[in-house]
Every structure is written in structure tokens, then in C-alpha cells.
Amino acid sequence: MNKFVMLLVVISTNMSLGQNHPVSASLVTMLGADTIMVDTYTITNNHLHGKAFIRLFENHVREYDIIFNRSGSIARYVISAMNPNNSSLPLKPATDYFPLHTEMIWANDTAYFTIIEARGREAKRNWPAPSIDFVAGWVPLFPLMDWTHRRLIRSGKSTLSNLKTTNTWGVTDISIRNISQDTLIFGGPFIDFSKIILEQDSAIAAINGIGSAYNFLIMKTSPLDVDLMSRRMSKKSALVVPSPRDLTVFNIHNNKIAIEYGRPFARGRKIFGGVVPYDSLWRTGANEPTLISLEKNIRIGNSMIPKGRYSLYSVPMKKRWILIFSNDLESWPTIPDRT
């Protein structure tokens, strides 16, 4: 499918915080022409609760509950993976891409994590953090963008900086800022930046993550029945790995070269100048870093690249590309070691 048409009714909501009556909405997330998530959530005072049907890796329901501090940062959150056909039952996972249960408690400038992994093993992690404001990972908690937008409005400022996001493996900086009357920029080095599109009354209408680490398009709608959507949509196969890992090996002048990369699918999208913006750093693939192994030294132009293993980045341009060979094989691809 190269094209898709999606008509959604956008419901404006009361944007004030501290209200006693709940505000509910849904976010429908698209990856190209594929609907990959339907997330319905409710905000009441300092509490965000929601449930999402997710098609990535394996069909499952994610139920979450978040309590906020008076400042608006996260005091505690709990996320559980549930059965897509009966969300009152825990998921019996067929993969190990995501945990069954995650709990975070923030106290004393520290984020304390308890994680029940897919195979049932419990893990604990602690990270220094002056605050926790967003939850990233394979599939972020996108309703937290709505909450953070409300915090921005309440602050009366045009920018909230020094916010923090976590994926349970660390804590990095994010921010949210106005760039025009109807557009916000949300994100940071780890998750890149997404555009939040606003209605005339400042309510969120859509989130455009094209060009970010996620490349999602998200539309906000009136509340949808996640359990009903889950039972219907789970009849279709999940997108087990949207960009599967691949390996290419070839020989040039008796020099064996191997490239291991996440193989992107266009899914009806414009890639260069769209999903991959021109003149910006790209991981030269999808998901984890692209790795290149050189059996012998190679020369590219006037540059000599010693034999060995590197992560490979690039800066696509309309008429030429820049290639970057890095000794850092571990960093998340959006924040390579520039040295």
C-alpha cells in the first residue's frame, strides 16, 4: 500500500491543569501506512492513566499509571504488558523485546527502577536524576507529550528546558518549546525532536515524528475503546521487527567488508528529505548503530581508514553524502561520540 487516507475527528479539550474533572483522548500512531498503536488516556489533576494496543514486536496491550509531583515531573509510574484479547490477564510473551512490568519511583534525585523482564527475571536499576519527565524506549509514552504541553501552558513560558527522559537504561535531556502559534518542538538528543501541531485553542491535534528516532505520525482523537480495537486488530500479525537486522558481506580488491544494519522499509513514505532529513546526522540504517567491519585498511579519497570495526554514520545531502566512521560501537545512534 503506497497511499493511505485517514479521517479522524479531533476533539478539543480543556487545557488547564489542576481540574477535578478528567480529560480523555486517544492517540492513533501510524508508521507509514501501518497503524501500530491506539492509546487511550485520561488526565485528572496529577494522575495520568491509560491503555494502549501496540502492534510492534508482538500484539499486546500496555496499561500504565503515572503520578506526578506538584512540579509536574513524574513521581511514580507503573507499566504492565497485558493480553491483547483480554487485557485483565498478563501477557505471555513470545518475544523478549520489552519487559512484562516496569515500575519507577523518583526520590532523592534518583530514579529507582524495578523491571520484570520477559522471561520473568527481576532487575533493579538506579539512575541519578533531578527529575523524570518523559518515558522513552521502543514505544514511548506519547500521552506524556500532552501532559508536558499542559505544563508549558501553565508555566506561561515559551520553553521548558532541563527536562529529563528515561528508557530505564539511563537519563538524558529533553525540552519543549514554541516555535510558532500552532507548532511546538519536543525532544532531545536521545529521542530526536518531534513537532506537536496545535489546534486554534492550543489543544494538541497531531504529533509529527518524521525525521526523529521513531518516525511516527500521531493523530489525536476522541476516546477510543482500546479493548475493542485490540481484539479486532490483534487478528492481524504484529510488526515483529519493523526494520529487521541484515548483514551484507562483499570483497573489494581481496578486502572482505561486512556491513550490519537495520534495514528500513519505506512503507509509502518519502525517505531522503522526509524520514531522513537532508543535512542531518543519520545512523545509516534503522534502530541500533550500523556497523562496518574492514579486514584490511581502506582508502576513501585522501582518507585512510585502518582495518577494524566501526559504527557508520552519514549526513545525506542532495548532491553528496558525508560518511563518518566511529570507534564507538555502543552509543544509541542519535548521540554518537563525535570525537
C-alpha positions in Angstrom: 0.0 0.0 0.0 1.6 3.2 -1.1 -1.0 5.7 0.0 -3.5 5.9 2.8 -6.3 8.2 3.8 -7.2 8.6 7.4 -10.1 10.8 8.6 -10.2 11.5 12.3 -12.3 13.8 14.4 -10.2 16.0 16.6 -11.8 16.8 19.9 -10.6 20.0 21.7 -10.1 19.6 25.4 -9.8 21.9 28.4 -6.1 22.7 28.7 -6.0 23.7 32.4 -4.2 21.6 34.9 -5.5 21.1 38.4 -9.0 20.5 37.2 -11.2 18.0 39.1 -13.0 16.6 36.0 -11.0 14.2 33.8 -9.8 14.9 30.3 -9.7 11.9 28.0 -8.4 11.4 24.5 -6.8 8.8 22.2 -3.7 8.9 20.1 -3.5 6.8 16.9 0.0 6.2 15.8 1.0 5.4 12.2 4.3 4.0 10.8 3.9 4.8 7.1 0.7 3.2 6.1 0.5 0.8 9.1 -1.4 1.6 12.3 0.9 0.4 15.0 -0.8 1.8 18.2 -4.0 3.0 19.6 -3.6 4.7 23.0 -6.5 6.0 25.1 -5.7 8.0 28.3 -7.2 10.1 31.0 -5.7 13.1 32.9 -7.1 14.1 36.2 -5.2 16.5 38.4 -1.8 14.9 39.0 -2.7 11.5 37.6 -2.4 10.0 34.1 -3.8 6.6 33.4 -4.1 4.9 30.1 -4.2 1.7 28.0 -2.7 1.2 24.5 -2.9 -1.6 22.0 0.5 -2.0 20.3 1.4 -4.0 17.2 5.2 -3.7 17.4 7.2 -6.9 18.1 4.1 -8.8 19.2 0.5 -7.8 19.6 -0.1 -6.7 23.2 -1.8 -4.2 25.4 0.2 -1.8 27.6 -1.5 -0.5 30.7 0.1 2.4 32.6 -0.5 4.6 35.6 1.5 7.8 36.3 1.5 10.0 39.4 3.1 13.5 39.1 4.8 15.7 41.6 3.5 19.2 42.3 6.1 20.5 39.8 4.7 18.3 37.1 7.5 15.8 36.9 6.9 12.1 37.4 6.9 10.8 41.0 6.0 7.2 40.1 4.9 5.2 37.1 3.9 1.6 36.6 3.7 -0.1 33.1 2.4 -3.6 32.5 2.1 -5.7 29.3 -1.3 -7.4 29.0 -3.0 -10.0 26.8 -4.4 -8.4 23.6 -7.6 -10.5 23.7 -8.3 -10.0 27.4 -6.4 -7.0 29.0 -7.3 -8.2 32.5 -4.7 -11.0 32.0 -0.9 -10.6 31.9 0.8 -11.2 28.6 2.5 -14.5 28.0 5.3 -13.1 25.7 6.6 -14.8 22.6 9.5 -12.4 22.3 11.8 -10.6 24.8 11.8 -7.2 23.2 10.1 -5.5 26.1 9.5 -6.2 29.8 6.3 -7.6 31.3 6.3 -5.0 34.1 8.2 -1.8 34.9 7.9 0.4 37.9 9.8 3.7 38.6 9.8 5.7 41.8 11.6 9.0 41.9 13.0 10.2 45.2 16.2 12.0 46.5 17.2 13.0 43.0 17.3 9.3 41.9 15.1 7.2 39.7 14.7 3.7 41.1 13.5 1.0 38.6 12.1 -2.4 39.2 11.7 -4.4 36.0 10.2 -7.8 35.4 11.8 -9.0 32.2 10.0 -11.1 29.5 11.5 -14.3 30.9 10.3 -13.5 34.4 13.6 -12.4 35.9 13.6 -9.3 38.1 16.1 -6.5 37.5 16.7 -3.3 39.5 18.4 -0.1 38.3 19.1 3.3 39.8 19.9 6.4 37.9 20.8 9.9 39.3 18.1 12.3 38.0 17.0 15.7 39.2 13.6 14.8 37.6 11.9 12.3 35.4 9.6 14.0 32.8 9.2 11.6 29.9 9.4 7.8 29.3 11.1 6.8 26.0 12.1 3.3 24.9 11.0 1.2 21.9 7.5 2.8 22.1 7.4 6.0 24.2 4.5 7.0 26.4 3.3 9.6 23.9 0.5 10.9 26.2 3.3 12.4 28.3 3.8 14.9 25.4 0.2 16.1 26.1 1.0 16.4 29.8 4.2 18.3 29.1 2.4 20.6 26.7 -0.1 21.4 29.5 2.9 22.1 31.9 4.2 24.5 29.3 0.9 26.4 29.1 0.6 26.5 32.9 4.2 27.9 33.2 3.4 30.9 31.0 6.8 30.4 29.3 7.7 29.7 25.7 10.2 26.9 26.6 10.6 24.3 29.3 14.2 23.1 29.3 16.2 20.9 31.7 13.5 18.2 31.5 14.7 14.5 31.6 13.6 11.4 29.8 14.5 7.8 30.6 14.3 4.4 28.9 15.3 2.6 32.1 18.9 2.4 30.8 19.8 6.0 31.6 18.5 9.6 31.8 19.0 12.3 29.1 17.8 15.9 28.5 14.7 16.9 26.7 12.8 20.2 26.2 9.6 21.6 24.8 9.4 25.0 23.1 7.0 27.1 21.0 8.3 27.9 17.5 5.0 29.3 16.2 1.4 29.9 17.3 0.5 26.4 16.2 3.7 24.4 16.5 5.8 23.1 19.4 9.1 21.2 19.2 9.5 18.4 21.7 12.5 16.1 22.3 16.3 16.0 22.8 19.4 14.2 21.7 18.3 10.7 22.7 14.9 10.7 21.0 15.5 13.5 18.5 12.8 16.1 18.0 9.1 15.9 17.1 6.7 18.6 16.0 3.5 19.0 18.1 0.7 20.6 15.9 -1.9 22.6 17.8 -5.5 23.5 17.2 -6.6 27.1 17.5 -7.5 26.7 21.2 -4.0 25.3 21.8 -5.1 21.7 22.2 -2.9 19.1 20.5 -4.1 18.0 17.1 -1.2 15.8 16.0 2.4 14.8 16.6 4.8 14.6 13.7 7.9 12.5 14.5 9.1 12.1 10.9 12.9 12.5 11.0 13.1 11.5 14.6 14.3 8.2 16.1 10.7 7.0 15.9 9.4 8.4 12.5 5.7 8.1 13.7 2.8 10.2 12.7 0.2 10.5 15.5 -3.3 11.9 15.4 -5.3 12.9 18.5 -9.0 11.8 18.5 -11.9 11.4 20.8 -11.5 8.4 23.2 -11.5 5.0 21.5 -12.2 1.6 23.1 -8.7 0.1 23.3 -10.0 -3.4 24.3 -12.4 -3.5 21.3 -9.6 -2.2 19.0 -7.2 -4.7 20.4 -9.4 -7.7 19.9 -10.0 -6.7 16.3 -6.5 -5.6 15.3 -4.7 -8.5 17.0 -6.2 -10.8 14.3 -3.5 -9.3 12.1 0.1 -10.2 12.5 2.3 -7.9 14.5 5.2 -6.0 13.0 7.7 -8.2 14.7 10.7 -6.1 13.7 9.7 -3.1 11.6 13.3 -2.7 10.3 14.9 -6.1 10.6 18.7 -6.5 11.1 20.6 -7.5 8.0 24.2 -8.4 7.0 25.9 -7.7 3.7 29.4 -9.1 3.0 31.4 -8.4 -0.1 35.0 -8.3 -1.4 36.8 -5.3 -3.0 40.4 -6.0 -4.0 40.6 -9.1 -1.7 39.4 -7.0 1.2 36.4 -8.5 2.9 34.0 -5.8 4.1 30.9 -6.6 6.2 28.0 -4.2 7.0 25.4 -5.0 9.6 22.4 -2.6 9.7 18.8 -2.2 10.4 17.0 -2.5 7.0 14.5 0.3 6.7 11.2 -0.1 4.9 9.7 2.9 3.0 6.1 2.0 3.9 4.9 4.5 1.4 7.0 7.3 2.9 9.5 9.7 1.4 12.8 8.7 2.8 15.5 11.2 1.9 14.3 14.7 2.7 11.5 13.1 4.7 12.1 10.3 7.1 15.8 11.1 6.8 16.1 14.9 6.6 18.8 16.3 4.4 21.9 17.8 6.0 21.4 16.0 9.3 23.2 13.1 11.0 21.7 9.7 10.2 22.6 6.3 11.6 22.7 5.0 8.0 20.0 2.4 8.7 17.4 1.9 11.4 17.4 1.1 15.1 20.8 0.1 16.5 24.0 1.5 15.1 25.1 0.4 11.6 28.4 -1.5 11.9 31.1 -2.0 9.3 34.0 -4.4 9.6 37.1 -4.0 7.5 39.5 -6.9 7.0 42.2 -4.6 5.7 42.9 -0.9 5.6 40.9 1.0 3.0 41.3 4.4 1.4 38.4 6.7 0.6 39.6 9.7 -1.3 42.5 11.1 0.7 41.4 9.4 3.9 42.9 6.2 5.2 40.6 4.1 7.3 42.5 1.4 9.4 41.2 -2.1 9.4 38.8 -2.9 12.3 35.2 -2.5 13.2 33.3 0.9 13.2 29.9 2.3 13.6 28.9 4.1 10.4 27.1 7.4 10.3 26.3 9.7 7.4 25.0 13.1 6.5 22.8 12.8 3.4 22.8 15.8 1.2 21.1 16.4 -2.2 24.3 16.2 -4.2 26.7 14.4 -1.9 27.0 12.5 1.4 29.4 12.7 4.3 30.5 9.3 5.8 31.5 9.1 9.4 33.5 6.2 10.8 33.3 6.0 14.6 35.1 3.8 17.1 32.1 4.0 19.4 30.1 0.8 18.8 27.7 1.1 21.8 26.1 4.5 21.9 22.5 5.0 20.8 22.7 6.1 17.2 21.3 9.6 17.7 24.1 10.5 20.1 27.3 9.1 18.7 30.7 10.0 20.2 31.7 12.8 17.9 35.4 12.5 18.7 
